[in-house]
């Protein structure tokens, strides 16, 4: 689903893993959610990412409010991927690879 050009939140295949993000950026809705759950206010996020506007932060949070289950599922899938990746790429596995060469 690609939203219209006027939408602040878009889903573009091949960009940001196909996850909802702020149009014209690679800042995903879930990134804004993580920052706010970590205690950052929208103003603090804009200070950290000056290319974003308060309206875009608000749009991301509104999108999360409207699609929270989807975003939570995507975040869980990301976490599961990281755990599996770490299992495969532990220092022990890398040492075994080095010894084979």
Secondary structure as GFF3:
##gff-version 3
##sequence-region A 1 101
A	DSSP	beta_strand	9	10	.	.	.	ID=ss1
A	DSSP	three_ten_helix	16	18	.	.	.	ID=ss2
A	DSSP	beta_strand	21	22	.	.	.	ID=ss3
A	DSSP	alpha_helix	29	37	.	.	.	ID=ss4
A	DSSP	alpha_helix	42	48	.	.	.	ID=ss5
A	DSSP	alpha_helix	54	66	.	.	.	ID=ss6
A	DSSP	alpha_helix	68	88	.	.	.	ID=ss7
A	DSSP	alpha_helix	91	100	.	.	.	ID=ss8
###
